[in-house]
Amino acid sequence: MAKIIGSPGRYIQGPGEIGNVGAHVSKIGAKALVVVSPSGKGRVGDALGKSLADNGIAYDFAEFGGECSKPEIDRIGAIAKDVGADVIIGAGGGKLIDVSKATAYYGKIPVVIVPTIAATDAPCSALSVIYTPDGVFVEYLFLPQNPNMVIVDSSIVAKAPVRLLVSGMGDALATYFEAKSAIFKEADNCVGGKGTLAALAIAKLCYETLMSQGVKAKLAVAAGGRTSAVEKIIEANTLLSGLGFESGGLAGAHAVHNGLTAYEETHSFYHGEKVAFGTLVQLVLEDYPMDEIKEVVDFCNAVGLPITLSGLGITNPDNDKLFEVAKLACADGDTMGNLMVSVTPEEVYAGILAADAIGKALS
């Protein structure tokens, strides 16, 4: 099988870029449906609408219902058809972005992603993660192409709650370890090929950027500033992680995340927060040296990512529920099989307990 790397048609990042969205979108469409949450509309709706109108683009808003589920995709798709949209603009966070990409795919029209947070690596990928309306993982929907454009206004992203930026770091934290495993295993990546040297190099740069810039970026955003470190972490969370995971491949960290979605206590935690704990589980399962595990744990402690079950709201773990998490993580079609080693649900269950113990010991 060929090696394949995927990427958005164009990636644009900088302060004030929300004002340039209309100029970019005018190259690919004349009638936009802007998918946005109620709060997101309050934050960026006026600026986005002005930019579109100034460039002669008609537009309508569709408010996101909160979950990337098939019924929600169908609902937004019906609105797009009713208004005659020839381009979808997804302005918001991870699940909204995934709904926007899936809606554009089923409607056979272009999609432009305008992230308002840097909490996941969803913006750049040709992938939507589908959940039930209640938030339980169902499947990965692999799309035939990446977004046509990704436009990141870093001044808007830097004003979002710091926990969202940190969650993005948790999602990005898994990128290098998962890509390294998948490429070692010669597993298929998310774009239907094998991982490239470029994908692995991007994934490694993602990890190195987190280690060198993550704490500085968190402190700057918490203080209300947008520094060079913040710009670098926005790029790491959004572009480097997006290209690295998609073209390198996923493995144990995201499989554990998917299993954890069945544990109700974790539903109030962000995707990247669960992926961070999943990364620690993967390192345990692959028997990484303790000094490398400690580097990851120390980073998580420094920026505020959970590394224990209690940190994810599971204060009184139920052994049966945890074993169900392990079984779901090992489900056919998920990515646990891309680890460097083969594992059973029993071994994943043991890895979850061991990761929790390590997290407690090093906190």
N, C-alpha and C positions, 0 to 999 in steps of 0.2 A: 504493500500500500504506500502511496505517496506521502511525503511530508507536506503539511499544509499549515499556513499561518493566516489567521483572520484578523481584520481590523475595521473600524468604522471608516467610511469614505473620507471623512475629515474630522480632526479633533482640534478644537479651538478653546483656549483657556486664558483668562485674564480679567482684571477688574473692569467692570462696566460693560461687559460683552452682552448683557441682556438687551442693551440698546441697539445691538447690531444683528439681532436674531432675524428681523424682517429682511434685511439685505441678503443674508445667507439663504433664508427660506425661499425668497423670490426666485432663486435659480431652479427650484424643483417643484413649486406648487403655487396656486393662486387662491385656494380656499382651504383654510386650516381648521382642524378641530383640535383645540388645546385641551388636553386632559390634565386636570389640576385638582388638588384637594381644596376643601374650603379654606383652610389656613394658608395654603400655598397661593391661592388666588388673592388673598389679602396681601401677601408679601410681594408677589411679582406680577399679578394680573394686569395692573394699570401700565406698568413699564413694558410688559410683553405686548399688550394690546396696542399701545402707541407705536412700538417698533414695527409691528405688522401693518398697521393702518398707514403709517408713513411710507411704507414701501408698496402700497396698493394691494395688500393681501386681505381679503375678507376672512373673518374668523368667527367661530363660536366656541364657547367653553362647555366642557362636560366634566362634572364633578366626580372624582374617583370615589368609589364606595368603600375602599379600605382593604380589600383582599384581592390578590391576583388569582381569581378562580375562573373557571369556564363560564359560569353565568355572568360574571362581571365583564369578561371579554366580549361575550355576546351582546350585553347591554350597550357597552360603549360602541361596538361595531354597528349596532342598529342606529345609534345617534349619528355616527359618521356617514352612514348611507343616507339617512333622512336629510341631512344638511348639505349633502353633495361634496363632502370634503375630498380633496385630492392630495392631502398631506396630513399626517398626524404629528402633533407636537406634544411630547410628554414632558411636563414641567413639574418635577418633584423628586421623590425618593424611590427606593428600590422596587417595591411592589407596583407602584404607579408606573414606573418605567417599564416593567415587565408586561403590564397590561397594555401599554401603548405600543410596544413592539409586536405583541401578539395580535392586537387589533389591526395594525398596519399590514401584518402578514396575511391575515385572513381576508382583509379588504383589498389586497394587492395594490397598496399605495405606499409612497415613501414615508419614512419616520425620522423626525429630528428630536433628539433628546436634549433637554435643558435641565441638568441636575441642579437642585437647589440645596442639596446636602452632599457630603462626600462619605456617606455611611456604608456604601457597598460598591462592588465593581460591576454592577449591572449596566451602567450607561453604554459601555462600548461593545457589549457582547451580542452575539446572535443566539440568544438563549433567553427563554422566559421560564421561571420556576413557578409551576402551577400548584396551588393549594386547594383544599376544600373551602367552602365559604366560612368554615369554622377555624381555618388556619393550619390544618394538618397537611403535610407534604403529600402530593400526589405523584408528580412526574416532572421531568425536564422536557420542555418543548424546544427542540433544536430547530432554529430558523435557518432558511437558506442563505441569508446574508445579514451582515451587521448593519447597525443604523447608518443612514445616509450621512448624518452629521451628529456630532456631539459638541454642544456649546456650553462651556462652563464659565459662569460669571463668578470669579473667585471672591469678589467682595461680598456677594450674597452668601456663598457657601461659608465664608469665614464668620458670618454673623449668626449662623445656625447654632443651636446648643452644642456645647463641646462634646457631650456624650455621643452625638451622632458622628463627629469626626473620629472619635476614639473607636466607635463601632466599625467604621470603615477600615481603621488600622487592624482590627481583629480579623476582618474578612481578608485583607491583604496579607496578613501574617501567614496564612496557610499557603499562599500562592507558590512560593519557592519549594516548600517541602512536598506539596502535592505534585507539582510539575516534575520535580526530580524523580519522584516515585513512578509516576505514569510513564515518563520517558525511559526510565530504567526497565520498566516492565514491558516496554514497547506497546503500551495500551493506546487505543484510539483517543484522540483529543476531542474537544467539543465541536470541531468543524469537520469531522469525518476523515481525519488523516492521522499521521504520526507527528509527534512534537519535533519542532525544529531547534537548531542551535540558537537561533535568534530568540525563540520563545523562552528557552531556559535562561539565556542571558538577561532578558527582560525581567523574568521572575526573580532572578538573583539580585538584580539592581533594585527591585521592589523591596526585598527583604533588607538590603543594605541601607536603603533610604529610610525605612522605618526605624532601624537601629540608630541611625545618626541624627535623624531629624524629628522623630516622633514625639519625644518628651518636650522639645523646644516648641513644636507646633501646638501641642496641647496647652502649654502654659500661655502661649501668645493668644490663642483663641479665647481662653478663659479670662484673659485680661482685656479682651476686646480689640486685639491687634491682628493685622494681616501682614506677616513677615515673610521673608524668603523661605523659612522653614515651613510655613503654612502652605505656600504655593507648591513646594516640593511634595508635601504630604497629600495635598489634593490630587496632584498628578499621580503619585504612587497608588493612592486608594482607587482612583478612577481609571487611569490609562494603563499604568504598568501592571496593576493587578488584573485588570480586565483582559489585556492581551496575554498576560502570563498564564492565567488559569484556563482561558479558552483554547489557546494554541499549545499550551503545555499539557494540560489535562488536570482533572480532579482526582482525588483519592480519598483517604480516610477522614480527613477533617470535615469535609462537607457531608460525607455519609453519616458521621456521628451527629452533625447538625440536623440532618433530615430525620434521624431517629428521635432526637430530642423534641422535635415538634409535636410528637405524640404525647409528651409529658406536659399536662396542662399548666403546671407551675412555671414553665419556661415561656409561655406565650407573651408575657409582658416584656421579654428581653428581645433585643435586636438580633438580626441575623448574624452580624459580625461578632457579637458577644458570645453566641453559641458556637460559632466557627472557631473562635479563639480557644475555647475549652476543647473542641474537637481536634485542634492542632496538637494540643498537649497529649491527647489520647493517641493520636497517630505517632507521635515521637516515642511514646511508651511502647506501642505495638511493634514499631520498627527497631526498638532497642537502641535508640540514639545514646551517645555518651552523655553522662550526667552534666558535663560542663556545657554542652549545647542545649540540653533541656533547661538548665539553670538560666542561660542567656535569654531564652524565650520567656520563662517564668518571671525573671527580673524585669523584663520589658513590660509584660502585662501588669505587674504590680505597679510599675512606675507611671503607666498611663491610665490605669484603672479598668483593665479588662478582667473578667472573671476567669479563675483557674481552678475553681472548686464547684461541686454541685450546689453547695449552699449559695455560692455567688450567682447561681442561675435560678435561685428561688426554691431549690430542692433541699429544704432544711432537714427533712426527715425521710431519707431515701427509702423507697419501697423496692425490695429486691426483685419482685416480680415485674414491676414497672420498668426497672432498669434493664432487666433482661429483655423485655419487649423492645426497649430502645436499641439494644444491641442487635436483636433480630432484624429490626427494621433497617438498621444501618448496613446489614449484610444482605438486604433484599436483592433479588435478581433485578438487573437494570440500574442499580445504584453503583457507586464508584469505589466501594471498599475493596473490590477485587483488583484495583490498580495499585494497592500497596506493594512494596518491595517483597513482602512476605505474604503467604496465604494465611488467613485467619478464619476461625469459626465464630459463631455468635457467643459461645462460651468464652473464647479468648478476648473478644471485644468487650464483653461484660467485665472480665477481669481487668482489662486495660482501662476501662472507665473508673473502676474502683482505685486502681493504682495511680491514675492521673489525679484523682481527687485527693489521695493521700499525699502525693508529691506537692500538690498545690497548697495543702494545709501546712505541710512541713516547711515550705519555703516562703510562706506569707508572713 
